[in-house]
Amino acid sequence: MISDQVKQDIQSYYSQFLQNRNLKPRYGQKLMIAEIAKTLSAVELDEEGKRCSDSPPLCVVEAGTGTGKTIAYLVAVLPLAKALGKQVVIATATVALQEQIMFKDIPELQANTDMEFSCLLAKGRGRYLCLSKLENLLRVNSSQEAMQDLYGLELDDPSQLDKQVYQEMMKALDEKRWQGDRDDWIETLDNQQWRAVSVEHGQCSGSRCSNFNSCYFFKSRQLLQQSDCIIANQDLVLADLSLGGGAILPHPSEVIYVFDEAHHLAAKGLSHFSHFVQLRSSLNWLDQSKKLFIRLQQQAGSELKALFEKADAAALEARHKLNEAFLLLDQYHTEQMQSSLKQSQHTFDRGVVDPELRETCGILYLCFSQLGQALDKILSRVRQCMENQGGEIDSALAESWYPGLGSIQARCEASLMLWFNYANQDESEGIPQARWLTFSKTQEELEISLSCSPILAAEALTEKLWNECFAAVLTSATLSALNSFDFLIMRTGLPEGSRFCRIGSPFDFAEAGVLRIPEKGFDAGDSSAHTEAIIKCLPEMLDEDKGALVLFSSRRQMTDVLEGLEEDFKDDILSQDDYPKQQLITLHKANVDKGKRSIIFGLASMSEGIDLPAAYCTHVVIAKLPFSVPDDPIDVTLGQWMKDQGKNPFIEISIPETAMKLVQASGRLLRSESDSGKISILDERLLNRRYGASILDALPPYRREIFSA
């Protein structure tokens, strides 16, 4: 239990913040603080400071726009964490929100209260320069070809590595003008330039590296371990968890997580616990590995030479079996697909792989296991040489070998996970994996990709996150679906005993907003007629709006509508396909500020995370209900499994998911209490389909208008 003093501190910090900012207390914000404090303060600790319960205290807060969520969870969580001796990791969904918290919300809280805490922005290993790679790259005898082989750089033209850039980097480091962070470099670096001087997890030799004490990543990691509050993103947290936890961030058992925009957590969890292999790409890196083995063998002692020979033989066998697999998998690529489509998919029914393919993948698993074992032995020897002088090769040479060999090992391990998954059937009573093939044509060459993924992130999140973390808070403006948290629980596996709270927005939706729905004339089931109806109505519908946002569920329809509009109206449109997201918003605001009409055409990524207050957006037009693409392999397999359980996937998955997306999209209209405007959803299914009423009931209580085309 938390002491009364901590509770008083929380109340005091909140009062200080309001008073110094000359703000009035918000009921929703106060309620959110109280709910979080009540949930986390109930935790019981053992003598070592570990929680006694099997499940962590979990507070799930859906708080509408205008609640002030960030300040609420900061004021509630930080004092509690300090009293418990734990660190806080705030995991956002986007870089923009991460930066807003770090550079706006945190400084405001520190400037307006006497709360004392340290805070750092967390970044993955790949955002930091590898000093060893930079030094090797700048050595006089370092040829571009050797760099390509050693570090696994797949460059079309190795001469594109501009040594002048790397010389400037070294000078900036020597003069203490730069600390090896990509985001702080004075100029924009393309991915190829940066990749040459950065490392991923498998390429890093850690404490054995001669530059370990100067390593910018490990310096940042050490600071993270000492910080009270860490601002990360959900991808970084999930990447850390997939490595076992504590690899980049503090160990989950010592952390209170705050997942902001937590409605993204389930989807991001799926992407981090999925696996895929590209056959032609695998053949290429096996060829590249062979070149590296030959090059290194020439410098190795007898024992290492023997190990390289084993690795080379294993890589050759793996390559041979991959070619056989290519011929087998090509049978799934029908003649019709080959002639008409650049990309096509084959989803295995209920995730069940055919016996012949399963047997082939089992053989590939054995081949890649042998390659992995050979690489393990080589890397073990190389690490010994790095630690001790007098080995088969000197320590400097061993260090230069490590990134390339580590890169091959990492790719081998990633391949192993896929082949293992395809070689083994799911348990009959368990939740199946989705498995699918993707066929892509580039320059007349066919690439075949094998993919697998959980159909629900619940099991992985339970094992990696909920069972391990000390405590967690999940918050967003949209966590419930159809006025229930059941959909969230199913997808994320939130444990029993989690505390749920819904806090309404302070906005007067009925007064500030109008929801317009067509009675007829907009049948989204007929795509060509629906597109034509949008083309006809849009100019008149947006005639009085200076700033508007039009959201489409498909790029095809967005393009068709844009092409069908008259040129004078088209001149006022900024399409998401033509500009980066931030530049698009900047141009839009500049046009409105000049008194010009500006209309943004955007896809799903524009339906959240953008802020267009007041005149920048007085009308949100949603082309149709945002149902998921019906052929997504994960959704297809999930639907099949649910049907086997006697459930209706459309009712239990599609409708709740669509309702959540619609709430997010409609939330682009009112960004402050002074905003007002209209939302038009151009889909008559809201009125003439049975599920329409439940989706409408899940939306904020705008005034409603029914119109006809």
N, C-alpha and C positions, 0 to 999 in steps of 0.2 A: 504494500500500500504506500502511496505517496504522502509525504508529510503535508500538514496544513500550510507550512511555510511556502512550499512549492506552489500550492494552489493560490496563495496570496500573491506570489510573484507573478503568476500568469495574469491575474486580475490587474495587478499594478502596471505591468508592461502594456497591456491593452489600453488602460486608461491614459497612460503617458502618450502612447501613439496617437490616440484620438485627440487629446488636448493639444499636443504640439503641432498637429496637422490641422487643427481647427475643424475636426470632423465630428459628426454626430454618430453615436453608436447605432449599428445596424442589427436588427433582431436576428437575421439569418447568420450573420458573422458571429455574434455572441453564442448562438446555439451551436454552431459548428465547433467553436473553441471548447464549449462545455462537453459536447459529445466525444471529441477526441480525448480530452483530459480524463473524462470518466472511464473510457475504455482502457487507455494505457495505464491509468493509475491502479487498475485492478490486478496488475501482474504481480505474481509472487515469485520471490527469488530464493535460490538455495545459498549456501555459504560461499560458493564461488561466483555468485552474481549471475548464475544462469536461471532462466525461467523454469519453474517447476512443472507447468502444464505441458501436455503433449503438443497442443496447438498454440500458436502465438495470439496475443490480443490483436484483433483486426477490426479497424473502424472504417466502414464504407460510407462515404458521404456524397450524395448527389446534391450539388448546390447550384442553383440557377445563376445565370449571368447577372452580375452586379452584386453578388454576395460578398466578394472580397476574399476568395478562397485562400490565396497565397498568404496574406497576412494572418488569416485565421490559423492555418496549420503551422506557420512559423512560430507564432506566439504560444500555441499550445504544446508543440512537440519539443522545441529546443530546451525550455527549462526542465521538462520531464526527463529528457535524454541525459542532460547534465547531472541531474540528481541520481539517475540510474547508472551512470558511468558508461553510457553507450554513445555511439556516433549516429548522426542523422545523415541519411542519403536520400536526397530529393531527386527522383527520376522523372524527367519530363518526356513528352512524346516528340518534341521538335527542338531543333537548335535555337530557334527564335525564342521559344518560351524559356529555355535554359539560360539564354543570355539576359532575358528580361528579369528573371529572378536574381541572377548574379549581379547585374549591373544597375538594376533599378529598385527592386523590392527589398533586397537585403540591405543596401546602403540606406534606404529610407527608414527601415526598421532600426538600424544601428544609430542613425542620426537623431531619431526621435524617441528613443528609450535608453535606459541605462543598462540594457541587457548586454552582457559581454560574451561574445563567442567568435571563434575563428571560422572562416568559410573559404573554400577553394572550389574552382571549376575542375571537374575531372574529365580527362580525355584518354582515349585508348592509346596503346603503344604506337600504332601507326601514325599518330599525329606528331610524333617526336623524331628528331633526327638521330640516326645511328652514327656516332662519331667514328667507329671503326670502319664502316662502309665508306664514309666520306674520305677518310685518310687513304684507304685502299684505292679509291677512285682517282685520287689526285697523285698517286705514285707515278713516276715517270714511265716505269716499265709496265704499267697497267693498260693493256690493250682493251679496246671495246669488246672484242670477241671473248676475251678471258672474263671480263666483267659479266657478260651475258651468261656465260656458262656457270660461273661461280655463284651468281646471285639469282639465277632463274629469271632473268629479265627477258620477257618475250617481246622483243622489239622488232618492228619491221625494218627499221634502219637504225642500227646501233650508234651511228654518228650523230643522232639527234640528242644524245647526252651532251649537254653544253658544259664543258669544263669551266668556262668562265663563271657561270652561275655558282658552281661548287667552290671555286676559289674565293668568290665574294662571301659565300657562307662561312668559310674557314676564317676569313679576315674579320667578319662580324663577330664570330665566336671569340677569337683572340682578343678583340677590343671590347668584349663584354657588352656589345650592342644588341646581342641576340642570344636567346636561351634555348635554341633548338626546337621551338614550337612552330609548326607549319603555319598556324593561323597568325603568328606575329611577324612572319617574313614580309619585307617591305613590298615585294611584288607578288603577283599571282603566279603560282607554280602549277603547271599541268601535272596530271597524275603520273605520267611517265617520268618526268623530271624528279618528282618527289619519291617515287617508288625506288629509284636507284640509290637513295640515301636513307631509307627507312626500313624497318624490319617488322615482321609479324611475329606472333608467339613462337612458332616452330623454328625461326631463324635465329633467335636470340640465345646466346650462351650464358646469359645472366652473370653471376658473380665470377665466372671463369674468364670473362672478357677483360682484356688489359685496360679498357676504358670504363670499367664498371663504376669506379668511384666518381667519374666525371659524367656518367650517363644521365641525360636529361630526363628520360622516362623514369628511371629508378629514383632520381631526386624528387620528381613530382610525386611518385608513389609513396615515398617516405613522408613527404609533407601531408599527403592524404591521410596516412595512418594517424597523424597527430592532430588533424583538423576536427573541430566539433561538428561542422556541417559541410557536406560535399554535394555540389550541384552536378548531377550526372544526367544521362538520358536513359530511357528504358532499354535501348539497344546495348549500351555499355553494361548495364546491370545484368541483362540476360546473357551477354557474352561472358561476363565474369562467372555467372552461375553455371554456364555450360562447361567451364574449365574447372568446376568444383567449388567455386566460391573462394574469395580471398586472393585470387591471382592478380587482380588489378585493384579492386576496392577492398575495404576491410571485410573480414569474414562475416557472413550473414548473421551468425549468432551474436555478434557485437553491434548489430545495426538495427535502428528503427528506420524502415523505409517509408517514404512518402511518394506514392505514385500519382503524379498529377496528370490529367488527361488519361485516366486509367482505363477508359473504354478501349484504348489501343492495346492493352496488355495481352489479351488473348491472341490477337492476330500476330503481334510481334513474337509472342512465345512460340507460335507455330513455325515461323520462319527460322528461329534460332535452334529449333530441335528437329529440323528437317535435313535431308541429305540429298546430294545429286552428283552425278558423274557424267561428263561429256566424253564420248568414246574417241572421237577424232582428236580432241584436245589431250586426252590421256595418252594416245599413241604418240603425240608430239612431245609431251614432257618425258615419256619413257625414252624417246630418241635423244632428247637433250640430256637425260640422265646418263645414257651410255657414253656420250661425248665427255661428260664430266668425269665419269669413272676412268675412262682412258687417260684423260689429262692428269688426274690425280695419281693414278697408278705409277706414272713415270717418275713421281717424286716420293713414292712410298717405300717403306721397308718391306721385307718379305712377308711378314704376318699381315700387314695391311693390304698388300697386293693380293694375297689369298682371299681376304674378305671381299675386296673389290671384285674379284673374279666370281665369287658366289652371288654378289649383288647383281653383277652384269648378267649372269646366267638366269637369275630370277626375273630380272626386267625383260630379258629376251623371251622367256616363257610366258610372262604376263602379256607381252605384246602379241605373241602368237595366238593366245586365247582370246584377246580382245578382237582380233581380226575375225575369228570364228564367231564371236558374239555379234559382231557387226552384221555378218551375213544372216544370222538367225533373226536379229531384231528388224532387219530391213523387210522381213516378211509381213510385219505389222503395218508397213507403209504401203497402202494400197495404190494401185495405178492411178485412180482418180485423184488422190491426194498429191501424188508426184507431179501430175500434169497441171494442176490448177492452183495449188497453194504453196506459198513460200514456207509456211509453218503449219504443222498439224499435230494433233495429240492422239494418243491411245491411252485411255484410262482402264486399268484392270478392274473388272467387276468385283466389287466388295474388297478390293485390294488383293485379290488372290491371283498370284502369278502362275502361269502355265507350268506344268511339271518339267518340260524340256528346258525352258528358260531358267527355272529355279535350279536345275542341276548345273547348267552352264555357269550361273552366278556363284554356285557353291565352289566350282573349280576355280573361278576367278578369285574368290575369297582366299583359297589356299595359295594361289600364285602371289597375290599381294601380301599375304601373311609372310611368305618366305622372303619376299623383298623387304618387308618391314623388319623382320628379324635380322637380316643381313645389315640393314642400315643401322639398327640399334647397336649392333656389335661395332660397326665402324665408328659411329658417333661416340660410343663409350671409349674407344681407343683415342679418338681425337680429343675428347675432354681430358683424358689422362695426360696427353701430350701438352695440352694447354696449361695444366696445373704443374707439370714437372718437366724441367729441362732434362735432356738426355734420353728422350723417347725416340721412337722411330722417325719422327719429324720434329723440328723445333717448334716452340710454342707460338711464334708469330705466324708460321705457315699453317699450323693447326687452326689458329684463330681465323685466318683468311678462308679456310675450307668450310668452316662451320655453317655460315648462312646458306650456302648452296645445298649442302647435304641436309641441313635442317628443313629447307624448303621442300626438298624431295620427300623427306620423311613425313612432313605435314600433309602433303598431297596423297601420299600412300595411305596414311591413317584415315583421311577423309574418304578415300575410295573404299577402304575396308568396311567402314560403317555402312556404306550403300550396298556393297556386295553381300554383307552379312544379312542385311534387312531383306534383300531379295531372295536369298538362299533359304530363308527360314519362314515358315508359315506362322501367322498370328494364332494365338490360343483361341479355340473355338468359342469360349465364353467371354473372351476379352473384347476390348474395343479395337477394331482393325486399324491398320495403317493405310493411308492412300498411297497407291503406287501408279505411276504413269510414265509414258514415253513421250518425248517431244522430238519431232523431226523438223529440222531447219535447213533451208537451202541458202548457201552463200557462194557466189561465183561458181555455180554448177556443182559444188561439193555438198554432200549431205552430211550433216552433223546429227547424231542421235544422242539424246540425253535421257538418262534414267533418273527418276526422282522418287522420293518417298517422304512422307510427312505424317505426323499424328493428325487425326481428324479433329481432335480437341486438345487444347493445351493443358487441360485440367490435370492430367496425370503427371506431366513433366513439371508443371508449376508447383504441384503439391510436393513432389520429391525434392526439387531443387530449391524452392523458395519458401513455401509455407512451413514445411517441416524443419527448416534450418534457421529462418530469421528470428530475431528477438521479438519484433512487433512490426506492424505495418498499418499505414493509412492509405486508402484508395479514395481519390476524389475526382470529380468531373462534373460538368453541367448535364451530362447524359450517361448515366450508368444503368438506370432502369429501362426496361422495354415493356411497353403496354402497361405501364404503372406497376411493374413487378421487377424484382431483382433476380428472378429465377433464371433468366437467360444468362446473366452475368455469372451466376453460381455454376451453371452447367459448363460454361466455356473456360472458366478460370479455376474451378475446383476449390473455391473458398471454403474453409473448414467450418464445421458446425460450431456455433458459439460466436461467429462473427457478428458484429453490431452494425445494423443498417439504419441509415437516416436519410430522409429526403427533405431538403430545404428549398422552398420556393423562391423564385426571383422576386426582388422588390419592385420590378416593373409592373405597370398597369397595362397588361397586354390588350385588354378589351378597349381601352381608351386610345392606346398608341398605335395599334396595328389592325389591319384588315386582312383576313385570309380569303382569297378569291378562288373559287373552284368551278370548273365548267360543268354544266348539266349534261351537255352533249357536244359533239363536234370534235372531241379530242380522244379518240380511241387509240390508246397506246399499243393495243394489240395489232393494229395495222400500221406498221412503221412508216410506209411511204405517205399514207393519208395523214398520219399524225404529224410528220415533218412538214407537209404542205400546210396544214392548219396553223402550225407555229409560224411559218414564214408569212402567212397572210395576216395574222393577228398582232405580231410583235411590234411593228412600227406604231400602230395606233395605241397599243397597250402601254408603251413606254413614252408616248408623245410628251407627257408633262414632267417626266423625270430627268433631272440633270445627271444623277448618278444611279446606276442600276447594275445588278449582278444577275446574269442568266446562267443557270447551272444545268449541265447535261449529264446523263448517265453513260453515254457512249460518244466516243470521238467521231464516229461515223456520222451520227446525227448532227453533232455540232458543226462539222464540216459542211454537210448538206444544207443545213439552215443558212449558214454564212454565205454559201455560194448562191442560194436562191433569193437572197434579199436584194433590194434595189441599191444601186451604188451610193446614192446620197445618204441613205440610212447606214449602209455598211461603213461609211467613213467615220462614224462615231463609235465603232466597235473595236475593242482591244481583245484579241484572242489569246488564250493561254498557250496555244501552239506557236505563237510568234515571239514571245518574250519569256525570260525567266520570271518566276513568280514575283519576286520582290521588285524587279524593274517594272513589271506590269502594274503593280499597285502604285508605285511612284508616279508613273505616267498618268494613270487614272486620276489620282489626286490632283496632279498639276493641271490637268484639263478642267476638272471641276472648279478648281481655284480661279481659273481664267474665265469662268462663266460658260465654258463649252459643255455640251452634253457628252458623257462618257459612259459606255456600256461594256462591262467585262463579260466575255464568253469564257466559261470555265468548266472543268470536269470535277470529279469527286474531291481532289486535293484542295479545291477552292471553297469547299463547303464547310471548312473549319480552319481555325488557326489564322484567319485574316480579320483585321479590324478596320471597318469602313464606317465610322460614325457619322451622324448628322447627314449633311447633303451628299456625302460620298456614296451613300446607298439609301435611297428612299423606296426602292422596289426590288424585291428578290423574286425572280421567276425561276421556277423549278420545272424543267421540261416534262418529266414523268417520274413516277414512283421509282426510287433507286433500288430495285431488286438486283441481287447479285447475278453475275453472268451464269447462265444455267449449266455451262459445261466446265466450270472450274472443277478440277479433279478432286480436291479436298471436299468441296461441297457435295459433289456427286456421291463420293464414298460415304460421307456422313449421312446423306439422305437415304442411301441404301441400308446402312446399319440401323437407322432410326425406324425405317419401315419393318425391318426384321424384328425390332423390339415392339412392334404394334403401334408405333407413333406416326404422326403425320408431319414430315419434315417441313412442309410449306407453312403449316400453322405454328410449329414449335421453333423453326429456325428463320425461314424467309420473312415472315410477317414481323416478328420482333426486331430482326436486324434492319429491315426497311424502315420501321417506325423510328428506331434510334438514328438512322442516317437522316431521316426527314426532320427530326428535331434539331440535329446539328446544322443542317442546311438552312432551316428557317431562322436559326439563331444568328445568322449574319445580319438580320435587319436591325434589331434593337441592341445597341451596344452601350447605351447610357439611358438614364431615366428621362432625358429630354428628347430622345430620338422618336421618330414616328415614320409610318410608311405602310406599304402593302406587300403581301406575299401572294403570288399567283402560282398555283400548282396545276399545270396544264394536263391533267389526267382525270378523265371522267370516272375511272374505276373507284375513286374515293367515294362516289355517290351511288354507283350501281353495282358494286360488288359487296358481298357480305363482310369481308374483312376491312372495307373502307372505314366503317364506323369506328372500329377499335383503333385504327391508326389515327383517325381524326381526334379521338378522345385522348390520345397520348400527347398531342400537340398542346402548346400553351393556349390559354383561352382567348385567342384573338376574336374580334367580331368577324362573322362569316358573311360572305356574299356569294350567291350562286349566279353564274352568267352563262349565256349561250354564245357559241361562235357566230 
